[in-house]
Amino acid sequence: MGDTDERPRRTRANWVLAGMIAACGLALFVITVSQGHADSALLFVALPVLLAVALALTPGRTAHGRVFSVTTIALLLAAVALHEGAVCVILAAPLVYAVAHGTTAVVEAFHRSGRSYAILVVPLLLLPGLEGSGLAPRFDPEQSVEVVRVVALPADQVAARLAGGPHPVGVRSVPLRLLGVPTPGQVAGDGLDPGDRWMFGYHGSSHGPGGHLLAEVATHEPGHLAFRFVEDTSITGRWLAFEHADLRWRPVDPGHTEVRVRVDFLRGLDPSWYFGPLQDVLLGAGVGHLLDMLALR
């Protein structure tokens, strides 16, 4: 068996790095527990730190292995720093891994080709990530998402439930639950007349202060309801800005009604080719949760 097949050995640097990670993790764990968040300490501090220590003690055999370890340790430590805000790290992780391993692959390819000068094109890989940084324009920040649901209710009962306004319910969406995406914890308001308002309040977390979103009925016609958003201090404001919402319903048969909701929003995250589709999926799940709050399941 040749040298290339030998398992890499741990070095002093591996142990030093693991010790530093463990020491920082222990300090953060103690601080979090002292603040009365023992459950959060186990999930958002202890687990990521243990994984980071394990990776630090696992020498990479290849360049991609080493890049994966370093990148993962950085992401885990970022998750520890953000606590419940780790959802941001989870959402960005695929993009970070893609850039890190893509750059590594390009550098290795140039190295094997013997054309070292070609390494100068590597900075060009950063261009797709400059969108929204001020050095490059934003692409299609105005987005919309539409959700269609057929409910087992006649059209007049759908209108009656809409008039009663939303009520807090448990989150059914798997993506929203797994990622811990903020959802309204306090809901108030009813009515379908122009000027009537619905308020969606958010509890504060490590994402930031909770805040609220205030929607006002702009238009009410038979089978059609339009909202404008008159105030938004919600926790979701750092990721997107709600602009308009349009809700329509029509009978499919005497016992079923099609409900269609369209929400227009301004995307707050870039680049568009990554966060655009991601926000479409998550906001679509959020609109589905809105229909649940209106008892239109």
C-alpha positions as CSV (number, residue, x, y, z in Angstrom):
1,M,0.0,0.0,0.0
2,G,1.5,3.3,-1.1
3,D,1.9,6.5,0.8
4,T,-1.1,8.1,-1.0
5,D,-3.3,5.5,0.7
6,E,-2.2,6.2,4.2
7,R,-4.7,7.8,6.5
8,P,-3.7,11.4,7.4
9,R,-2.5,11.7,11.0
10,R,-3.7,14.3,13.4
11,T,-1.1,17.0,14.0
12,R,-0.5,19.4,16.9
13,A,-2.4,22.1,14.8
14,N,-5.5,19.8,14.8
15,W,-5.4,19.5,18.6
16,V,-4.8,23.2,19.1
17,L,-7.7,24.2,16.8
18,A,-10.0,21.7,18.5
19,G,-9.0,23.0,21.9
20,M,-9.7,26.6,21.0
21,I,-13.1,25.7,19.5
22,A,-14.0,23.7,22.7
23,A,-12.9,26.5,25.0
24,C,-15.0,29.1,23.1
25,G,-17.9,26.7,23.0
26,L,-17.8,26.0,26.7
27,A,-17.8,29.7,27.5
28,L,-20.8,30.3,25.2
29,F,-22.6,27.3,26.7
30,V,-22.1,28.6,30.3
31,I,-23.3,32.1,29.2
32,T,-26.4,30.7,27.5
33,V,-27.3,28.5,30.4
34,S,-26.8,31.4,32.9
35,Q,-29.3,33.4,30.8
36,G,-32.0,30.7,31.4
37,H,-31.8,29.1,27.9
38,A,-30.6,25.6,28.8
39,D,-32.5,24.0,25.9
40,S,-31.1,26.5,23.4
41,A,-27.6,25.9,24.8
42,L,-27.8,22.2,24.0
43,L,-29.2,22.6,20.5
44,F,-27.6,25.8,19.3
45,V,-24.2,25.7,21.2
46,A,-23.2,22.3,22.4
47,L,-24.2,20.3,19.2
48,P,-22.5,22.7,16.7
49,V,-19.4,22.9,18.9
50,L,-19.1,19.2,19.2
51,L,-19.4,18.8,15.4
52,A,-16.8,21.5,14.9
53,V,-14.4,19.8,17.3
54,A,-14.8,16.5,15.6
55,L,-14.1,18.0,12.2
56,A,-11.0,19.8,13.6
57,L,-9.7,16.4,14.7
58,T,-10.3,14.8,11.3
59,P,-7.5,15.7,8.9
60,G,-8.5,16.0,5.3
61,R,-7.0,13.6,2.8
62,T,-7.7,15.8,-0.3
63,A,-8.0,19.5,-1.0
64,H,-11.7,19.2,-1.2
65,G,-11.8,17.4,2.1
66,R,-9.8,20.1,3.8
67,V,-12.0,22.8,2.3
68,F,-15.1,21.0,3.4
69,S,-13.8,20.8,7.0
70,V,-12.7,24.4,7.2
71,T,-16.0,25.6,5.6
72,T,-18.1,23.5,7.9
73,I,-16.3,24.6,11.0
74,A,-16.8,28.2,10.0
75,L,-20.5,27.7,9.4
76,L,-21.0,25.8,12.7
77,L,-19.2,28.5,14.7
78,A,-21.4,31.1,12.9
79,A,-24.5,29.1,13.9
80,V,-23.2,29.1,17.5
81,A,-22.9,32.9,17.5
82,L,-26.3,33.4,16.0
83,H,-28.2,30.8,18.2
84,E,-31.8,30.6,16.9
85,G,-30.6,32.8,14.0
86,A,-28.8,29.7,12.7
87,V,-31.6,29.6,10.1
88,C,-29.7,32.2,8.2
89,V,-26.6,30.0,8.2
90,I,-28.6,27.0,7.0
91,L,-30.1,29.0,4.1
92,A,-26.8,30.3,3.0
93,A,-24.8,27.1,3.6
94,P,-25.4,25.5,0.1
95,L,-24.2,28.7,-1.6
96,V,-21.1,28.9,0.7
97,Y,-20.2,25.2,-0.1
98,A,-20.7,25.7,-3.8
99,V,-18.4,28.7,-4.0
100,A,-15.7,27.1,-1.8
101,H,-15.6,23.8,-3.6
102,G,-16.1,25.4,-7.0
103,T,-13.1,27.7,-6.4
104,T,-11.1,24.7,-5.2
105,A,-11.9,22.7,-8.3
106,V,-10.9,25.5,-10.6
107,V,-7.6,26.1,-8.8
108,E,-6.8,22.4,-8.9
109,A,-7.6,22.2,-12.6
110,F,-5.3,25.1,-13.4
111,H,-2.6,23.5,-11.3
112,R,-2.8,20.2,-13.1
113,S,-2.7,21.9,-16.5
114,G,0.6,23.6,-15.6
115,R,-0.8,27.0,-16.6
116,S,-0.4,28.8,-13.3
117,Y,-1.0,32.2,-14.9
118,A,-4.6,31.1,-15.5
119,I,-5.2,31.4,-11.8
120,L,-5.8,35.1,-12.5
121,V,-9.3,34.3,-13.7
122,V,-10.4,32.9,-10.3
123,P,-11.5,36.4,-9.1
124,L,-14.0,36.3,-11.9
125,L,-15.9,33.6,-9.9
126,L,-16.8,36.3,-7.5
127,L,-18.7,38.3,-10.1
128,P,-22.1,36.4,-9.6
129,G,-21.9,37.2,-5.9
130,L,-21.5,41.0,-6.4
131,E,-25.1,41.6,-7.1
132,G,-26.6,44.0,-4.6
133,S,-23.2,44.9,-3.1
134,G,-23.2,48.3,-4.7
135,L,-20.6,47.2,-7.3
136,A,-23.2,45.5,-9.4
137,P,-27.0,46.2,-10.0
138,R,-29.8,44.1,-8.5
139,F,-31.8,41.8,-10.8
140,D,-35.6,41.5,-10.5
141,P,-35.9,42.5,-6.8
142,E,-39.6,42.8,-7.3
143,Q,-41.1,39.3,-6.9
144,S,-44.5,37.7,-6.4
145,V,-45.7,34.4,-5.2
146,E,-49.1,32.8,-5.8
147,V,-50.7,30.0,-3.8
148,V,-53.9,28.2,-5.0
149,R,-55.9,26.0,-2.7
150,V,-59.3,24.3,-3.1
151,V,-61.2,24.1,0.1
152,A,-64.3,22.0,1.0
153,L,-66.5,25.0,1.6
154,P,-69.1,26.8,-0.4
155,A,-68.1,30.3,-1.6
156,D,-70.4,32.1,0.9
157,Q,-68.7,30.3,3.9
158,V,-65.3,31.2,2.5
159,A,-66.4,34.9,2.6
160,A,-67.7,34.5,6.1
161,R,-64.4,33.0,7.4
162,L,-62.4,35.8,5.7
163,A,-64.6,38.4,7.4
164,G,-63.7,36.8,10.8
165,G,-60.1,37.6,10.2
166,P,-57.0,35.4,10.9
167,H,-56.4,33.5,14.2
168,P,-53.1,32.0,15.4
169,V,-52.6,28.3,14.5
170,G,-49.8,25.8,14.6
171,V,-47.4,25.8,11.7
172,R,-48.0,22.8,9.5
173,S,-45.3,23.6,6.8
174,V,-42.3,21.3,7.2
175,P,-39.7,23.8,5.8
176,L,-40.9,26.5,8.1
177,R,-40.8,24.3,11.1
178,L,-37.4,22.8,10.3
179,L,-35.8,26.1,9.6
180,G,-37.4,27.9,12.5
181,V,-38.7,30.7,10.2
182,P,-40.5,33.4,12.2
183,T,-44.3,33.2,12.0
184,P,-46.9,35.4,13.6
185,G,-47.4,34.6,17.3
186,Q,-50.1,37.2,17.8
187,V,-52.9,38.0,15.3
188,A,-55.7,40.6,15.6
189,G,-58.2,42.2,13.3
190,D,-61.2,41.3,11.2
191,G,-63.6,42.8,8.6
192,L,-63.5,43.1,4.8
193,D,-64.5,46.8,4.4
194,P,-61.9,49.2,2.9
195,G,-59.9,50.5,5.8
196,D,-60.3,47.5,8.0
197,R,-56.9,46.3,9.3
198,W,-55.3,42.9,10.2
199,M,-52.3,42.9,12.4
200,F,-49.7,40.1,12.5
201,G,-47.3,40.3,15.5
202,Y,-44.0,38.4,15.8
203,H,-42.3,37.4,19.0
204,G,-38.7,38.5,19.4
205,S,-35.8,36.0,19.1
206,S,-32.1,36.0,18.3
207,H,-33.2,37.1,14.8
208,G,-34.1,40.4,16.4
209,P,-37.1,42.3,17.9
210,G,-40.4,40.7,16.8
211,G,-42.3,43.7,15.5
212,H,-45.5,43.5,13.5
213,L,-47.0,43.7,10.1
214,L,-50.1,45.8,9.5
215,A,-52.3,45.0,6.5
216,E,-55.2,47.2,5.4
217,V,-58.1,46.3,3.2
218,A,-57.8,48.4,0.0
219,T,-60.5,46.8,-2.2
220,H,-63.4,44.5,-1.5
221,E,-65.5,43.2,-4.4
222,P,-67.5,40.0,-4.7
223,G,-64.9,37.2,-4.8
224,H,-62.0,39.6,-4.5
225,L,-60.1,41.2,-1.6
226,A,-57.0,43.4,-1.9
227,F,-54.6,44.5,0.8
228,R,-52.0,47.2,1.1
229,F,-49.3,47.0,3.9
230,V,-49.3,50.2,5.8
231,E,-46.7,49.4,8.5
232,D,-44.0,46.8,8.7
233,T,-41.7,46.6,11.7
234,S,-41.7,42.8,11.6
235,I,-38.7,40.6,12.1
236,T,-39.0,39.4,8.4
237,G,-38.4,43.0,7.2
238,R,-34.6,42.3,6.9
239,W,-35.3,39.6,4.3
240,L,-38.2,41.1,2.3
241,A,-40.7,44.0,2.2
242,F,-44.3,43.2,1.6
243,E,-46.0,45.4,-1.0
244,H,-49.5,44.2,-2.0
245,A,-51.6,41.1,-1.4
246,D,-54.5,40.0,-3.6
247,L,-57.0,37.3,-2.5
248,R,-59.6,35.8,-4.9
249,W,-62.1,33.0,-4.5
250,R,-64.6,31.3,-6.8
251,P,-66.9,28.3,-6.5
252,V,-65.7,25.1,-8.2
253,D,-68.9,23.2,-7.4
254,P,-71.6,23.7,-4.7
255,G,-69.3,22.3,-2.0
256,H,-65.9,23.5,-3.0
257,T,-64.2,26.8,-3.6
258,E,-60.9,27.8,-5.2
259,V,-58.9,30.3,-3.1
260,R,-56.1,32.1,-4.8
261,V,-53.6,34.4,-3.0
262,R,-51.0,36.5,-4.7
263,V,-48.4,38.4,-2.7
264,D,-46.1,41.0,-4.2
265,F,-42.9,41.7,-2.3
266,L,-39.4,43.3,-2.6
267,R,-36.6,40.7,-2.1
268,G,-34.0,41.9,0.4
269,L,-31.4,39.2,-0.2
270,D,-29.0,38.8,-3.1
271,P,-27.8,37.2,-5.4
272,S,-31.2,36.8,-7.1
273,W,-30.3,33.5,-8.8
274,Y,-30.0,31.9,-5.4
275,F,-32.2,33.8,-2.9
276,G,-34.9,34.5,-5.5
277,P,-36.2,30.9,-5.8
278,L,-35.5,30.2,-2.1
279,Q,-37.7,33.1,-1.0
280,D,-40.4,32.0,-3.4
281,V,-40.5,28.6,-1.7
282,L,-40.5,30.0,1.8
283,L,-43.0,32.8,1.2
284,G,-45.3,30.3,-0.6
285,A,-45.2,28.2,2.6
286,G,-45.9,31.4,4.5
287,V,-49.0,32.2,2.4
288,G,-50.2,28.6,3.0
289,H,-49.9,29.3,6.7
290,L,-52.0,32.5,6.3
291,L,-54.7,30.4,4.7
292,D,-54.5,28.0,7.7
293,M,-54.9,31.0,10.0
294,L,-58.1,31.9,8.1
295,A,-59.4,28.4,8.6
296,L,-59.2,27.7,4.9
297,R,-57.5,24.3,5.0
